[in-house]
Structures are given as structure tokens and as C-alpha cells.
Amino acid sequence: MDYTDRELMVVCAARQIHDGENVFVGMRLPLLAFALAKYTHAPNCVGLFELGTLRDTPASELLYTMGDPANTTDALWATRTLSVMGLMAAGEIHLGFIGGAEIDRYGNLNTSVIGDWQHGQITTRLPGSGGGADIASLAQRLAIIMPHDRRRLRERVDFVTSPGYGYPDAQGPAGQAWRQRVGLPRGGPIALITTLAVFTFDPGTGEALLSSYHPGTTIEQVQQQTSWPLRLAPACAETVPPSSQELELIRQCDTEGVWTR
């Protein structure tokens, strides 16, 4: 069965969505993951968009931006960013999706700068947080989607824009304990979905665990493109590929392959 790595990532992202959940969707692949989940195993999930839109149905047309008219048409609620962020601060968002330029073994994300920012030796300036830090801090669960290569999957990111499980320090370990220490009583990454693999996270240590490697890929190839020594989840195996139904639904939503080709 022919499919692209992005179509597989959409399927893996949709698998993170549970029925009845409030999902902070975002754009590109998570947008398609929300639609796929609605049409298959999670018909009662609700999607929220940073612009201030809340929907219980996928938009009738492919969205190129959150502000496209199709995203407002038939929305349950067309409000403003502060309102949907307020729902997240209140703990009402079960799952949030974000991406990043860099991620480390503890799920900390960088979308700010590349280089030694403390000494003014910045080589690349990135877009910044947007709502990423809010989602990473306040959603009950966080799923991260990004391409996979050694420059992105770092032992330690150059700048922590959006917190994952922190770092071990003199006050204690990384993981949920770190989030508690810094005042983030809930949440944290539960999945990192890449072009090569899917990682879960050990909440005790905060470390990423290789959960599955995509068809056509090996654990050795994943390690070659990852800057930290891999830890394998107990049931690590090949990623379950998309079904014909899943691919058909994705391609109905993205007929020209704008986000998936």
C-alpha cells in the first residue's frame, strides 16, 4: 500500500485523540489528524484553534490558515485567542498538538533561536513561541509532530521555548517531578511523532522511549538520526501502517496533497 511519511504521521497523530476529548488542533498535519479521528474512532471529540474557533466538525474545505472562512462557518464558537487559552488554563484541553525546530530527550522544544543565546552567538532566529509554550504548559497531554534528523532531535536544545519534562538538576530529577517543582501540575509530552518513528515518554524520568519505528525503517536508522542514546519502550515494534480507509479519508480531506505530499 503506497502512502507518504506525512500520511503515516497523520494516522499516528489521530491515534492520540480519544473520543469525547477537547483537542487543541493547530494547523497542517494535526488538522488532518483531527478530521481523521472524527470520522473514525473519536466522533465526539471537539477541536479548538488558537485564533479562537471551536468546532465539533471538520471544516468543509482544506484550511490553509486558521482564519480561513471555512473554519468559522458552522463553528460552535467563534471567539478570540484569549477565550480558548482560558479554557486551557482551566484544564479543559485534554490534548494539544505542537511542532518545533528542536526537541531533546526530555521533550523540551525550541522554536526561538539556534546557537548560544546566553553569549549572544545566535546563528538562526526562529518564529518564537506563538501559543506553543501555553499548550505545552497547560494542556493535559501534549503530542509533538516534527521531521526527524540529528539536528532536530538534540541531546539538549539550544533554548527551551516550550517545556517538556525539564532537566535533572540539584533540586531533583526531570519528569513529572520537575513539572511539579516549576508549577506545572499537569500535562507533559505523551508522544513525539516523526518521519521515522513514534516516541512515548517515561513520566518518572521524563525520557523519550522509542515506541515504534515506521515501516521501511530500522531501530539502527532511527538511532543514526537521533542525538541521544535510544531507550526502547517495552513493546517497541514496527508502526502499524495506515489502513485503506484511513488513507481514503485523509485524501478526501487533502485532495491535492497540500499538507501530506
N, C-alpha and C positions, 0 to 999 in steps of 0.2 A: 504494500500500500504506500503510495507516494504522499509525503507531506513535508512541509518545511519545518525548520527548527523553531520558528516563531509559532506555527500552528501547534506544535507539541507543547510549547511554553504556555500557550493559551489554555490548553487542556489541563496542564498541571496546575495552573492558577485557578481554574474553575473548580478543581477538586478541593481546594482550600475553603470554598464557600459552603456553608451549611444552610439548610433550609430554615427560613424564618429570621435570618440574620440581617442586620443593618451593615452594609458594606460601603466603605469609603472608596469609590471606584477609581477615580483618576481617568487618564486617557490611554490611548493606544492599546496594548495587549490586555490590561485589566478591564478595559471597556468591553472587549470581546469575551473575556472570561465571565464577566457578569451576565452578559446575554446568554452565553452557553449554559451557565448554571441555571438561569431562569427557565430555559427551555428543556432542561433535563431533570436534574436531581434536586434543585432548590427553587421551586416555583414561587415560594413565598418570601424570598429574600428581597430586600429593598436597597436601591443604590443611591448614594449621596455623592454629589460633586462639589468640589471646592468653591466653585463660582457661587453656589447657593441653591442648587437644584436637588430635589428629592424625587425619585421615580420608583414606581413598582413595576414598570415595564421597560424593556429596552427601547431606545429611540427608534423611530420608524425608518431612519436613514443613518448611514455611517457618519459618525461625528469626526470632524477634523479638529475642532476645538470644543471646549466645554460650553462656549457661548453660542454655538450654532442654534438657530431657531428650532431645529428638530429636537433639541434637548429640553427645551422649555415647553413645547407643545405636548399636551396631555400629562404634564408633570403633576405629581401630587402637591408639590410645594415649590414655588419659585421665589426664593428669599434672597439672602445675601450671605457672604462668606462667614460673617460673624455668627450667624444663626447656626450653620452646620458645624462650625468649630465649637460652638457652645454645647451642642449635643455630644461632641467627642469629649469635651472637658467633663461632662456629666457622666461619662462612662457608657453612653448609649450606642457607641460604634463597636461592633463585635470584631470586625476585620478591616484593616486598611492596607492598601497597596501603595508601594513607592518603588522608585529606582534610585540609582546613584552612579557616580563615576568610579568610586572605590568602595570596597567593603572589606572588613577584616574578619578574622576567625571568630570574633565575638559579636558579629552582626552590627558593628558601628559603621555608619555610612558617611561618606564625604561627597558633598556637592558644592563645595565652597572654593577651595584652592588646591593646586598641586604644587608641592615644594615646601621649603622650610619657612612657614609663615612667621614663626616666632623671631626669626632673624632677618626677615624681610627678603628672603630669597625665594620668591614665588615665581614659578615658571608658567603657570596657567591659572587664570581666573575662571571659575565656573559659575553657573547661574545663581547659586545660593540655595537657601532652604525652601523658599516658597512655603508650602504647608507641610513639607516633609518632616521637620522636627516636631511639629504638633502631632502628626499622625503617629510617628514613632514613639512619642512620649505618652499619648493619651488613648490610643485605640487599645481594645482588649487583646488583640493579636495583630501581628504585623507580618505581611508577606512581601518579599523583595524580589523584583524581576530585573535582570540585567544580563548583558553579554558576559561571556566567560573568557578571561585571559589573565595572565600573571600580573599585568599592570593594573588590573582592576581588583583582583582578589589578593589583597595585601596582608602581610603579617600584622601590620599596623597602618591605619590610614593616616594621611598627612594632616587631616583636620576632621574632627568629629562634628559634622553638621547635624546628623540625626542619630540619637543614641540607640544602641542595641543593648548589650549586656555589660558595657563599660570595660574596665581592665582590672586585673588583680592589683591591689596596692597595699600599703601598710595598714589600711583600715579593714581589709578583708578581701574575699575573692570576687571575681566577676560573677555574672549570672543574676538571678533574681535578687540575691542579697545586695548586689551593687545597686540595682534599681531602687530597692527599698531605702538604701543609705542616702541616695541623692533625691529622694522624694517622688519617685515614680512607682506608686504602689501596685500598679497593674501593667499588663502588656509585655511587650518584648517580641522579638522575631520568632516566628514558628516555622518559616520556610524561606529558603533562598532558591529561586528558580532561575537557572541559567540556560545558555545554549548547549551545555554539555551534561547537566546534572540537576538534581534536586537535593538540597541540604535541609535537614531539620536542625534544631538546637537543643543542647542539653541545658535545661533551666538551672541545674545546680552549678555547673561550671561556666555556662554561657557559651560554650564552644560549639562551632558548627560540626555536624555529623553528616557524612555523605550517606544519604538515604537511598538514592538511586542514580544510575548513570544511564544516559539516553541510548537507545538502540544505535548500534554502529560505533559506540564509544566504549572505552575500557576504563577501569579504575586508574590504570597507569597513565592514560591520556589526561584524565581529569587532574591527577597529581601534577603532571607536567605544566598545566596551566593554572595551578594554584600555588601561592607563595608560602602557605603554611603546610606542615605535615598533616595529611588527611587522617581523621578519625572516622571509622566506619560505624554506621548505625547497626544494631544487632541484625536487622533483617535487610541489610543492603542488598539490592538486586537491580536488575535492569528495569528502567522505567516502563510502565505499561503504556504501549503506544495508543494513539487516538483510535477510536472506533470509526467505522464508516459514517455512522450517524453524527458523531461529533464533528468530523471534518465537513460534512454536508452543511451542518448548522453554521459553522464558522464561515464557510464560503458564501452562504446566503447573507450573512451579515456584512462581510467584507468581499464583495463580488469582484473587485478589481485588485485585491491583494495589497491595498494601500498600507496596512499595518502588518501583514503576515507574509509578504513575499520579499 
